[in-house]
Amino acid sequence: MFFDWSLIVRNQDAFTTGLWLTCLLSITAGALSLVLGFSLAALRIKAGRLLGPVLTAYVELMRNTPLLLTLYLIYFGLPMVGLAIPTFTCVVVALVLQHTVFVSEIIRGGFLSVPNTQIEAGRALGMTPFEVFRIVRFPQAFSAALPALMGALIILVHDTSLGAAISLVDLTMAAKVVSQRTASSFEPFVAIAILYSLISWVLSRIGAVVERRTAIAR
């Protein structure tokens, strides 16, 4: 099969714009998911009998709801109650709502993996609760959770492609536009497949480097 690389070159403006928007979506949603996921994990660890079931119900709801359905509910549902938000914001909100749950479960698992004996040892040495957290719990929890967190970030990058379902011009939508413009249904999607793979590879390499530098013998 003949692959027309000149088609990609002629439409590089569309792919560049789509790549930029995909990266912006990934950075924005990834940062918010990390911050909110950490907060949700901390709340679930410390939650009492009243708040705990509520947070667990939210986690189960978002974890078992397809992301595309969440995106449609936000995009089509909010205007029905008089709240219209930009398409980019709709995608960010949908990504954050779902990926916050995934991140929180990863971080919670990291904290729960720290042996209680080490926490008790820190307290026995006279450490304050904050010092126990900073010196004993957080470094070990971060080291344990990092590989899964990088995997979650790569999945988030892939999930940004669902923005094309509501006409957000990310990489996937750029490929669709170029396909319609050139009547070619092969080259544009091969091009974005390469770009998505490249982004994922870079993220995995960064994660591997950080993992080696933050590894803790346990």
N, CA and C of each residue as an Amber inpcrd file, in Angstrom:
protein
   654
   0.8490000  -1.1990000   0.0000000   0.0000000   0.0000000   0.0000000
   0.8840000   1.2490000   0.0000000   0.5670000   2.1700000  -0.8850000
   1.3480000   3.3960000  -0.9970000   0.9250000   4.3980000   0.0680000
   1.9100000   4.8750000   0.8090000   1.6360000   5.8500000   1.8730000
   2.1030000   7.2220000   1.3990000   1.1900000   8.1710000   1.3420000
   1.4930000   9.5050000   0.8270000   1.9150000  10.4320000   1.9740000
   3.2350000  10.4970000   2.2100000   3.7460000  11.3660000   3.2740000
   3.5190000  12.8430000   2.9700000   3.4470000  13.1920000   1.6930000
   3.2470000  14.6010000   1.3370000   1.9080000  15.1150000   1.8470000
   0.9370000  14.2070000   1.9900000  -0.3630000  14.6110000   2.5370000
  -0.2040000  15.0950000   3.9740000   0.6470000  14.4350000   4.7330000
   0.8850000  14.8440000   6.1180000   1.5840000  16.1970000   6.1530000
   2.5550000  16.3660000   5.2780000   3.3090000  17.6200000   5.2470000
   2.4070000  18.7870000   4.8490000   1.5600000  18.5630000   3.8680000
   0.6810000  19.6370000   3.3990000  -0.3300000  20.0580000   4.4580000
  -0.6550000  19.1660000   5.3740000  -1.6550000  19.4690000   6.4040000
  -1.0380000  19.5280000   7.7970000   0.2530000  19.8550000   7.8410000
   0.9330000  19.8690000   9.1320000   0.3760000  20.9250000  10.0830000
  -0.2320000  21.9840000   9.5370000  -0.8160000  23.0000000  10.4120000
  -1.9440000  22.4240000  11.2560000  -2.7670000  21.5690000  10.6480000
  -3.8740000  20.9540000  11.3870000  -3.3440000  20.0140000  12.4630000
  -2.3330000  19.2200000  12.1160000  -1.7690000  18.2890000  13.0950000
  -1.0480000  19.0280000  14.2220000  -0.3870000  20.1230000  13.8890000
   0.3040000  20.9060000  14.9150000  -0.6860000  21.5100000  15.9040000
  -1.7870000  22.0610000  15.3710000  -2.8180000  22.6290000  16.2390000
  -3.4420000  21.5490000  17.1170000  -3.7300000  20.3930000  16.5190000
  -4.3050000  19.2970000  17.2910000  -3.3650000  18.7790000  18.3590000
  -2.0770000  18.6850000  18.0280000  -1.0800000  18.2240000  19.0030000
  -0.9730000  19.2030000  20.1690000  -0.9710000  20.4880000  19.8610000
  -0.8960000  21.5000000  20.9200000  -2.0970000  21.3960000  21.8590000
  -3.2930000  21.2360000  21.2960000  -4.4910000  21.1720000  22.1310000
  -4.5130000  19.8880000  22.9500000  -4.0660000  18.7870000  22.3690000
  -3.9910000  17.5320000  23.1080000  -3.0260000  17.6520000  24.2840000
  -1.8730000  18.2650000  24.0510000  -0.9010000  18.4570000  25.1410000
  -1.4590000  19.3720000  26.2190000  -2.1540000  20.4390000  25.8080000
  -2.7390000  21.3650000  26.7810000  -3.8150000  20.6750000  27.6050000
  -4.6420000  19.8760000  26.9490000  -5.6660000  19.0990000  27.6590000
  -5.0320000  18.1490000  28.6630000  -3.9910000  17.4580000  28.2280000
  -3.3430000  16.4560000  29.0780000  -2.6980000  17.1060000  30.2930000
  -2.0090000  18.2240000  30.0870000  -1.3300000  18.9060000  31.1920000
  -2.3520000  19.4530000  32.1890000  -3.4000000  20.1190000  31.6720000
  -4.4080000  20.7210000  32.5460000  -5.1620000  19.6570000  33.3420000
  -5.6920000  18.6600000  32.6330000  -6.4650000  17.6140000  33.3080000
  -5.5720000  16.7580000  34.1960000  -4.3350000  16.5020000  33.7540000
  -3.4190000  15.6890000  34.5580000  -3.0500000  16.3670000  35.8640000
  -2.7530000  17.6660000  35.8040000  -2.3840000  18.3960000  37.0210000
  -3.5510000  18.4670000  37.9990000  -4.7430000  18.7720000  37.4890000
  -5.9180000  18.8550000  38.3620000  -6.2610000  17.4880000  38.9530000
  -6.1480000  16.4420000  38.1470000  -6.4500000  15.0930000  38.6440000
  -5.4780000  14.6850000  39.7300000  -4.2090000  15.0690000  39.5850000
  -3.2060000  14.7220000  40.5900000  -3.4940000  15.4290000  41.9140000
  -3.7780000  16.7290000  41.8570000  -4.0500000  17.4960000  43.0730000
  -5.3300000  17.0090000  43.7490000  -6.4000000  16.8910000  42.9600000
  -7.6770000  16.4610000  43.5390000  -7.6390000  15.0000000  43.9490000
  -6.8980000  14.1720000  43.2010000  -6.7750000  12.7670000  43.5590000
  -6.0510000  12.5840000  44.8800000  -4.9970000  13.3640000  45.0920000
  -4.2820000  13.3220000  46.3680000  -5.2060000  13.7470000  47.5060000
  -5.9820000  14.8010000  47.2850000  -6.9180000  15.2720000  48.3180000
  -7.9890000  14.2280000  48.6130000  -8.5220000  13.6080000  47.5610000
  -9.5540000  12.5910000  47.7560000  -9.0000000  11.3820000  48.4890000
  -7.7670000  10.9950000  48.1580000  -7.1450000   9.8600000  48.8440000
  -6.9610000  10.1580000  50.3260000  -6.4930000  11.3780000  50.6330000
  -6.3000000  11.7620000  52.0320000  -7.6260000  11.7620000  52.7900000
  -8.6840000  12.2490000  52.1350000 -10.0020000  12.2760000  52.7760000
 -10.5130000  10.8660000  53.0390000 -10.3030000   9.9740000  52.0790000
 -10.7980000   8.6030000  52.2570000 -10.0460000   7.8730000  53.3650000
  -8.7490000   8.1660000  53.4920000  -7.9670000   7.5180000  54.5470000
  -8.4150000   7.9950000  55.9190000  -8.7380000   9.2930000  56.0190000
  -9.1030000   9.8790000  57.3080000 -10.6090000   9.9520000  57.5340000
 -11.4140000   9.5580000  56.5140000 -12.8660000   9.7330000  56.6140000
 -13.4580000   8.8580000  57.7120000 -14.4680000   9.4070000  58.3450000
 -15.1730000   8.6660000  59.3830000 -16.3210000   7.8680000  58.8070000
 -17.1970000   7.4030000  59.6620000 -18.3100000   6.5570000  59.2350000
 -19.3240000   7.3160000  58.4090000 -19.4040000   8.6320000  58.5730000
 -20.3880000   9.4150000  57.8300000 -19.8870000   9.7650000  56.4370000
 -18.6650000  10.3080000  56.3550000 -18.1250000  10.7630000  55.0700000
 -17.5840000   9.6120000  54.2270000 -17.0710000   8.5830000  54.8830000
 -16.4550000   7.4720000  54.1630000 -17.3580000   6.8390000  53.1130000
 -18.5850000   6.4300000  53.4730000 -19.4690000   5.8120000  52.4720000
 -19.8120000   6.7420000  51.3140000 -19.9150000   8.0540000  51.5840000
 -20.2180000   9.0170000  50.5200000 -19.0760000   9.0630000  49.5060000
 -17.8360000   9.1480000  50.0060000 -16.6850000   9.1800000  49.1210000
 -16.5310000   7.8640000  48.3580000 -16.7790000   6.7630000  49.0320000
 -16.6940000   5.4570000  48.3690000 -17.7320000   5.3460000  47.2570000
 -18.9320000   5.8560000  47.5150000 -19.9910000   5.8210000  46.4920000
 -19.5910000   6.6530000  45.2790000 -18.9700000   7.8220000  45.5130000
 -18.5200000   8.6630000  44.3980000 -17.4450000   7.9500000  43.5870000
 -16.5120000   7.3270000  44.2750000 -15.4390000   6.6000000  43.5940000
 -16.0060000   5.4750000  42.7370000 -16.9220000   4.7150000  43.2860000
 -17.4990000   3.5920000  42.5400000 -18.3240000   4.0890000  41.3570000
 -19.0540000   5.1940000  41.5410000 -19.8720000   5.7430000  40.4590000
 -19.0070000   6.1600000  39.2820000 -17.9550000   6.9390000  39.5490000
 -17.1160000   7.4370000  38.4670000 -16.2580000   6.3430000  37.8610000
 -15.8520000   5.3880000  38.6760000 -15.0070000   4.3120000  38.1570000
 -15.7920000   3.3760000  37.2390000 -17.1060000   3.2830000  37.4520000
 -17.9230000   2.3590000  36.6760000 -18.7480000   3.0440000  35.5920000
 -18.5030000   4.3450000  35.3800000 -19.2260000   5.0840000  34.3450000
 -18.2910000   5.3400000  33.1650000 -18.6770000   5.0030000  31.9390000
 -17.8180000   5.2850000  30.7810000 -17.5170000   6.7710000  30.6570000
 -16.2880000   7.0950000  30.3050000 -15.8880000   8.4910000  30.1940000
 -16.7030000   9.2230000  29.1350000 -17.0000000   8.5490000  28.0330000
 -17.7760000   9.2060000  26.9740000 -19.1620000   9.5910000  27.4700000
 -19.7690000   8.7530000  28.2990000 -21.0740000   9.0750000  28.8680000
 -20.9780000  10.2940000  29.7840000 -19.9390000  10.3340000  30.6110000
 -19.7300000  11.5010000  31.4830000 -19.5680000  12.7600000  30.6520000
 -18.8090000  12.6610000  29.5620000 -18.5900000  13.8130000  28.6890000
 -19.8890000  14.2900000  28.0650000 -20.7290000  13.3590000  27.5970000
 -22.0090000  13.7350000  26.9990000 -22.9420000  14.3800000  28.0220000
 -22.9510000  13.8340000  29.2390000 -23.8170000  14.4040000  30.2770000
 -23.4290000  15.8390000  30.5940000 -22.1350000  16.1140000  30.5980000
 -21.6700000  17.4760000  30.8750000 -21.9600000  18.3960000  29.6950000
 -21.6310000  17.9200000  28.4920000 -21.7410000  18.7700000  27.2970000
 -23.1910000  19.0710000  26.9380000 -24.0500000  18.0580000  27.0270000
 -25.4510000  18.2470000  26.6400000 -26.3560000  18.5390000  27.8350000
 -25.9480000  18.0890000  29.0340000 -26.8050000  18.2520000  30.1990000
 -26.7310000  19.6240000  30.8460000 -25.5240000  20.1670000  30.9760000
 -25.3870000  21.4540000  31.6540000 -26.1430000  22.5870000  30.9560000
 -26.1190000  22.6900000  29.6070000 -26.9140000  23.7610000  28.9640000
 -28.4080000  23.6520000  29.2520000 -28.9020000  22.4360000  29.5460000
 -30.3220000  22.2730000  29.8350000 -30.7190000  22.8990000  31.1600000
 -29.7290000  23.1140000  32.0410000 -30.0150000  23.7680000  33.3210000
 -29.4530000  25.1960000  33.3330000 -29.1510000  25.7040000  32.1240000
 -28.7160000  27.0880000  31.9950000 -27.2500000  27.3370000  32.2440000
 -26.4350000  26.2710000  32.1910000 -25.0020000  26.4300000  32.4420000
 -24.2350000  25.9290000  31.2220000 -23.8940000  26.8500000  30.3270000
 -23.1450000  26.5050000  29.1200000 -21.6730000  26.8440000  29.3400000
 -20.8050000  25.8750000  29.1400000 -19.3740000  26.0930000  29.3060000
 -18.6710000  25.7200000  28.0150000 -17.4800000  26.2790000  27.7640000
 -16.7620000  25.9870000  26.5100000 -16.4680000  24.5020000  26.3480000
 -16.3010000  24.0950000  25.1050000 -16.0430000  22.6860000  24.7910000
 -14.7770000  22.1950000  25.4720000 -13.7210000  22.9960000  25.4370000
 -12.4610000  22.6120000  26.0740000 -12.6780000  22.3440000  27.5640000
 -13.4300000  23.2190000  28.2200000 -13.6990000  23.0610000  29.6480000
 -14.5230000  21.8040000  29.9120000 -15.4690000  21.5020000  29.0340000
 -16.2680000  20.2780000  29.1920000 -15.3750000  19.0460000  29.2110000
 -14.4240000  18.9940000  28.2880000 -13.5320000  17.8390000  28.2100000
 -12.6530000  17.7640000  29.4530000 -12.1330000  18.9050000  29.8920000
 -11.2930000  18.9300000  31.0910000 -12.0720000  18.4400000  32.3030000
 -13.2930000  18.9380000  32.4690000 -14.1110000  18.5450000  33.6200000
 -14.3910000  17.0410000  33.5970000 -14.7370000  16.5090000  32.4270000
 -15.0240000  15.0740000  32.3230000 -13.7850000  14.2430000  32.6480000
 -12.6460000  14.6510000  32.1130000 -11.4060000  13.9240000  32.3840000
 -11.0510000  13.9690000  33.8680000 -11.1850000  15.1490000  34.4570000
 -10.8130000  15.3160000  35.8630000 -11.7510000  14.5250000  36.7710000
 -13.0490000  14.5620000  36.4920000 -14.0070000  13.8380000  37.3280000
 -13.6660000  12.3480000  37.3970000 -13.3020000  11.7740000  36.2510000
 -13.0370000  10.3420000  36.2460000 -11.6070000  10.0110000  36.6710000
 -10.6360000  10.7480000  36.1790000  -9.2500000  10.3880000  36.4750000
  -8.8330000  10.7710000  37.8970000  -9.5430000  11.7010000  38.5130000
  -9.3000000  11.9820000  39.9280000  -9.5300000  10.7230000  40.7560000
 -10.5570000   9.9660000  40.3930000 -10.8600000   8.7240000  41.1120000
  -9.7420000   7.7150000  40.9350000  -9.2610000   7.5450000  39.6920000
  -8.1840000   6.5880000  39.4490000  -6.9170000   6.9820000  40.2060000
  -6.5870000   8.2650000  40.1530000  -5.3890000   8.7490000  40.8480000
  -5.5290000   8.5580000  42.3530000  -6.7110000   8.8530000  42.8840000
  -6.9080000   8.7270000  44.3300000  -6.7370000   7.2860000  44.7910000
  -7.2140000   6.3280000  43.9990000  -7.0660000   4.9220000  44.3690000
  -5.6050000   4.4890000  44.3300000  -4.8600000   4.9970000  43.3570000
  -3.4340000   4.6780000  43.2690000  -2.6790000   5.2510000  44.4640000
  -2.9580000   6.5130000  44.7800000  -2.2570000   7.1650000  45.8890000
  -2.6630000   6.5390000  47.2210000  -3.9330000   6.2470000  47.3670000
  -4.3970000   5.6020000  48.6070000  -3.7220000   4.2490000  48.8010000
  -3.6030000   3.5010000  47.7180000  -2.9040000   2.2320000  47.7990000
  -1.4510000   2.4030000  48.1810000  -0.8230000   3.4800000  47.6750000
   0.5590000   3.7540000  48.0410000   0.7200000   4.0440000  49.5130000
  -0.1820000   4.8390000  50.0720000  -0.1000000   5.1640000  51.4940000
  -0.3940000   3.9420000  52.3650000  -1.3660000   3.1430000  51.9320000
  -1.7040000   1.9630000  52.7240000  -0.6130000   0.8970000  52.6600000
   0.2870000   0.9990000  51.6870000   1.3670000   0.0240000  51.5790000
   2.5110000   0.2880000  52.5530000   2.5180000   1.4740000  53.1560000
   3.5730000   1.8010000  54.1270000   3.2800000   1.0600000  55.4320000
   4.1990000   0.2270000  55.9150000   3.9420000  -0.5570000  57.1430000
   3.7020000   0.3410000  58.3490000   2.7210000  -0.0300000  59.1580000
   2.4270000   0.7280000  60.3750000   3.6000000   0.7280000  61.3530000
   4.4220000  -0.3140000  61.2900000   5.5720000  -0.3730000  62.1970000
   6.5260000   0.7850000  61.9570000   6.6770000   1.1950000  60.6930000
   7.5580000   2.3270000  60.4070000   6.9590000   3.6400000  60.8950000
   5.6480000   3.7540000  60.7910000   4.9830000   4.9650000  61.3010000
   5.1160000   5.0370000  62.8160000   4.9010000   3.9040000  63.4760000
   5.0390000   3.8660000  64.9310000   6.4800000   4.1400000  65.3510000
   7.4450000   3.6600000  64.5560000   8.8520000   3.9170000  64.8680000
   9.1600000   5.4020000  64.7810000   8.5900000   6.0730000  63.7760000
   8.7880000   7.5110000  63.6530000   8.2220000   8.2700000  64.8370000
   7.0420000   7.8630000  65.2730000   6.4370000   8.5090000  66.4490000
   7.2690000   8.2480000  67.7010000   7.8100000   7.0200000  67.7970000
   8.6290000   6.6740000  68.9680000   9.9020000   7.5000000  69.0230000
  10.3720000   7.9390000  67.8560000  11.5750000   8.7810000  67.8110000
  11.2750000  10.2440000  68.1170000  10.0150000  10.5430000  68.3760000
   9.6410000  11.9130000  68.7350000   9.2620000  12.7920000  67.5590000
   9.0180000  12.2000000  66.3960000   8.6240000  12.9890000  65.2290000
   7.1980000  13.5100000  65.3900000   6.9740000  14.7030000  64.8740000
   5.6210000  15.2390000  64.8300000   4.8400000  14.5280000  63.7250000
   3.5070000  14.6210000  63.7330000   2.7250000  13.9890000  62.6620000
   3.1460000  14.4480000  61.2670000   3.4830000  15.7380000  61.1390000
   3.9130000  16.2250000  59.8250000   5.2550000  15.6300000  59.4390000
   6.1700000  15.4900000  60.3820000   7.4700000  14.8900000  60.0950000
   7.3320000  13.4220000  59.7230000   6.4300000  12.7190000  60.3930000
   6.1770000  11.3200000  60.0360000   5.6670000  11.2310000  58.6070000
   4.7750000  12.1510000  58.2520000   4.2420000  12.1720000  56.8920000
   5.3340000  12.4900000  55.8790000   6.1290000  13.5350000  56.1670000
   7.1320000  14.0120000  55.2000000   8.3150000  13.0590000  55.0530000
   8.7440000  12.4730000  56.1540000   9.9660000  11.6730000  56.1400000
   9.6850000  10.1820000  55.9440000   8.5930000   9.7000000  56.5190000
   8.3350000   8.2580000  56.5110000   7.2820000   7.8610000  55.4760000
   6.1000000   8.4730000  55.5460000   4.9760000   7.9880000  54.7410000
   5.0430000   8.4400000  53.2890000   5.2000000   9.7480000  53.0600000
   5.0970000  10.2550000  51.6880000   6.1540000   9.6960000  50.7480000
   7.4460000   9.6790000  51.1260000   8.4400000   9.1430000  50.1710000
   8.1580000   7.7050000  49.7620000   7.7710000   6.8630000  50.7130000
   7.4920000   5.4680000  50.3850000   6.2090000   5.3210000  49.5730000
   5.1950000   6.0930000  49.9200000   3.9380000   6.0260000  49.1780000
   4.1260000   6.5110000  47.7490000   4.8910000   7.5790000  47.5850000
   5.1460000   8.1230000  46.2400000   5.9210000   7.1240000  45.3950000
   6.9370000   6.5140000  45.9870000   7.7360000   5.5280000  45.2630000
   6.8990000   4.3340000  44.8330000   5.9940000   3.8930000  45.7060000
   5.1520000   2.7400000  45.3820000   4.1010000   3.0720000  44.3220000
   3.6090000   4.3150000  44.3370000   2.5040000   4.6890000  43.4480000
   2.9690000   5.2060000  42.0950000   4.2430000   5.5920000  41.9760000
   4.7120000   6.2740000  40.7690000   4.4790000   5.4780000  39.4860000
   4.8420000   4.1990000  39.4020000   4.6140000   3.4830000  38.1350000
   3.1600000   3.5040000  37.6900000   2.2460000   3.2780000  38.6300000
   0.8230000   3.2900000  38.2800000   0.3460000   4.6910000  37.9200000
   0.8980000   5.7090000  38.5660000   0.5240000   7.0860000  38.2390000
   0.9260000   7.4430000  36.8130000   2.1120000   7.0280000  36.3980000
   2.5550000   7.2930000  35.0300000   1.6740000   6.5430000  34.0350000
   1.2850000   5.3230000  34.3860000   0.3570000   4.5950000  33.5210000
  -0.9810000   5.2980000  33.4060000  -1.4650000   5.8440000  34.5160000
  -2.7400000   6.5750000  34.5080000  -2.6390000   7.8300000  33.6600000
  -1.4810000   8.5100000  33.6970000  -1.2960000   9.7190000  32.8950000
  -1.3060000   9.3850000  31.4080000  -0.6820000   8.2750000  31.0430000
  -0.6850000   7.8700000  29.6380000  -2.1090000   7.5520000  29.1750000
  -2.8780000   6.8860000  30.0300000  -4.2760000   6.6010000  29.6940000
  -5.0580000   7.9010000  29.5390000  -4.7830000   8.8890000  30.4040000
  -5.4590000  10.1800000  30.3030000  -5.1670000  10.8440000  28.9600000
  -3.9080000  10.7660000  28.5210000  -3.5550000  11.3410000  27.2160000
  -4.3870000  10.6830000  26.1200000  -4.5190000   9.3680000  26.1710000
  -5.3230000   8.6690000  25.1690000  -6.7900000   9.0690000  25.2680000
  -7.2810000   9.2750000  26.4930000  -8.6930000   9.6160000  26.6850000
  -9.0390000  11.0090000  26.1630000  -8.0440000  11.8730000  25.9920000
  -8.3390000  13.1980000  25.4300000  -8.9140000  13.0900000  24.0260000
  -8.6730000  11.9590000  23.3570000  -9.1860000  11.7720000  21.9980000
 -10.7100000  11.7800000  21.9530000 -11.3500000  11.5170000  23.1030000
 -12.8170000  11.5310000  23.1350000 -13.3690000  12.9400000  22.9500000
 -12.5170000  13.9560000  23.0880000 -12.9640000  15.3230000  22.8220000
 -13.4610000  15.5000000  21.4020000 -12.9690000  14.6530000  20.4880000
 -13.4290000  14.7320000  19.0980000 -14.9150000  14.4210000  18.9830000
 -15.4660000  13.6960000  19.9610000 -16.8940000  13.3470000  19.9270000
 -17.7830000  14.5830000  20.0710000 -17.2330000  15.6500000  20.6480000
 -18.0060000  16.8990000  20.7620000 -17.3190000  18.0150000  19.9710000
 -16.5620000  17.5980000  18.9450000 -15.9670000  18.5130000  17.9570000
 -14.8470000  19.3830000  18.4970000 -14.1720000  18.9320000  19.5450000
 -12.9730000  19.6270000  19.9960000 -11.8330000  19.2540000  19.0560000
 -11.1230000  20.2430000  18.5320000 -10.1160000  19.9890000  17.5100000
  -8.7900000  19.5800000  18.1540000  -8.7760000  18.3770000  18.7020000
  -7.5330000  17.8040000  19.2050000  -6.9000000  16.9780000  18.0930000
  -5.9600000  16.0910000  18.4350000  -5.2980000  15.2930000  17.4070000
  -6.2830000  14.4300000  16.6190000  -7.1900000  13.7840000  17.3340000
  -8.1260000  12.8980000  16.6580000  -9.0540000  13.6640000  15.7260000
  -9.5560000  14.8040000  16.1970000 -10.4270000  15.6090000  15.3500000
  -9.6490000  16.1880000  14.1740000  -8.3830000  16.5460000  14.3880000
  -7.5470000  17.0500000  13.2960000  -7.4110000  15.9980000  12.2050000
  -7.2390000  14.7390000  12.6070000  -7.1380000  13.6560000  11.6270000
  -8.4520000  13.5120000  10.8430000  -9.5780000  13.6530000  11.5350000
 -10.8740000  13.5570000  10.8650000 -11.0560000  14.6980000   9.8660000
 -10.6320000  15.8950000  10.2630000 -10.7470000  17.0570000   9.3730000
  -9.8780000  16.8660000   8.1420000  -8.6430000  16.4420000   8.3440000
  -7.7380000  16.2160000   7.2140000  -8.2690000  15.0960000   6.3220000
  -8.8420000  14.0480000   6.9260000  -9.4000000  12.9460000   6.1560000
 -10.5380000  13.4210000   5.2550000 -11.3900000  14.2870000   5.7940000
 -12.4990000  14.8080000   4.9920000 -12.0010000  15.7890000   3.9350000
 -10.9620000  16.5450000   4.2920000 -10.4260000  17.5400000   3.3660000
  -9.7250000  16.8980000   2.1760000  -9.0690000  15.7750000   2.4090000
  -8.2390000  15.1560000   1.3660000  -8.8300000  13.8700000   0.8070000
  -9.9710000  13.4300000   1.3500000 -10.5900000  12.1650000   0.9460000
  -9.6510000  10.9870000   1.1690000  -8.8260000  11.0900000   2.1800000
  -7.9170000  10.0010000   2.5460000  -8.2400000   9.5700000   3.9720000
  -8.5030000   8.3020000   4.1590000  -8.8870000   7.7980000   5.4840000
  -7.7930000   6.9810000   6.1500000  -6.5910000   6.9660000   5.5760000
  -5.5060000   6.1430000   6.1210000  -4.3640000   6.9800000   6.6890000
  -3.7660000   7.8170000   5.8650000  -2.5820000   8.5760000   6.2810000
  -2.8060000   9.4450000   7.5170000  -3.9220000  10.1990000   7.6150000
  -4.0960000  11.0560000   8.7960000  -4.1230000  10.2840000  10.1070000
  -4.7670000   9.1120000  10.1100000  -4.8870000   8.3540000  11.3540000
  -3.6010000   7.6080000  11.6940000  -2.8380000   7.2350000  10.6920000
  -1.5100000   6.6850000  10.9560000  -0.6220000   7.7540000  11.5860000
  -0.7450000   8.9840000  11.0850000   0.0660000  10.0890000  11.6090000
  -0.2270000  10.3430000  13.0830000  -1.5130000  10.3820000  13.4610000
  -1.8080000  10.6640000  14.8720000  -1.5030000   9.4560000  15.7480000
  -1.5810000   8.2480000  15.1780000  -1.1870000   7.0660000  15.9440000
   0.2930000   7.1580000  16.3230000   1.0970000   7.6200000  15.3820000
   2.5280000   7.8060000  15.6540000   2.7360000   8.8740000  16.7240000
   1.9690000   9.9690000  16.6340000   2.1180000  11.0610000  17.6070000
   1.6750000  10.6250000  19.0050000   0.5520000   9.9230000  19.1030000
   0.1130000   9.4180000  20.4060000   1.1430000   8.4500000  20.9860000
   1.6890000   7.5860000  20.1340000   2.7030000   6.6390000  20.5960000
   3.9530000   7.3530000  21.0670000   4.3270000   8.4220000  20.3740000
   5.5170000   9.1870000  20.7600000   5.3140000   9.8610000  22.1110000
   4.1320000  10.4670000  22.3090000   3.8340000  11.1020000  23.6010000
   3.8810000  10.0640000  24.7190000   3.2780000   8.9140000  24.4830000
   3.2490000   7.8570000  25.5000000   4.6610000   7.3570000  25.8070000
   5.4800000   7.2170000  24.7760000   6.8510000   6.7390000  24.9740000
   7.6530000   7.7410000  25.8000000   7.5120000   9.0290000  25.4870000
   8.2260000  10.0650000  26.2450000   7.8120000  10.0420000  27.7090000
   6.5120000   9.9350000  27.9590000   6.0240000   9.8970000  29.3320000
   6.5360000   8.6630000  30.0740000   6.5670000   7.5300000  29.3980000
   7.0560000   6.3090000  30.0490000   8.5410000   6.4130000  30.3660000
   9.3060000   7.0610000  29.4880000  10.7400000   7.2430000  29.7510000
  10.9520000   8.1870000  30.9330000  10.1720000   9.2740000  30.9750000
  10.2770000  10.2010000  32.0980000   9.9320000   9.4800000  33.3940000
   8.8690000   8.6890000  33.3580000   8.4730000   7.9360000  34.5390000
   9.5480000   6.9670000  34.9910000  10.2180000   6.3090000  34.0410000
  11.2730000   5.3530000  34.3930000  12.4490000   6.0570000  35.0580000
  12.8080000   7.2460000  34.5500000  13.9200000   8.0040000  35.1380000
  13.5770000   8.4490000  36.5570000  12.3740000   9.0140000  36.7250000
  11.9540000   9.4710000  38.0560000  11.8510000   8.3020000  39.0150000
  11.3710000   7.1680000  38.5180000  11.2350000   5.9820000  39.3680000
  12.5940000   5.5080000  39.8820000  13.5990000   5.5190000  39.0110000
  14.9340000   5.0910000  39.4290000  15.5150000   6.0490000  40.4800000
  15.2630000   7.3370000  40.2860000  15.8480000   8.3240000  41.1970000
  15.1280000   8.4130000  42.5300000  13.8880000   7.9790000  42.5670000
  13.1220000   8.0630000  43.8220000  12.8960000   6.7040000  44.4470000
  13.5250000   5.6710000  43.8900000  13.3260000   4.3170000  44.4280000
  13.8120000   4.2320000  45.8720000  13.0200000   3.5580000  46.6780000
  13.3390000   3.4080000  48.1080000  13.3630000   1.9260000  48.4450000
  14.4460000   1.5030000  49.0350000  14.5290000   0.1020000  49.4860000
  13.5950000  -0.0990000  50.6720000  12.7520000  -1.1240000  50.5940000
  11.7540000  -1.3330000  51.6440000  11.9270000  -2.7170000  52.2470000
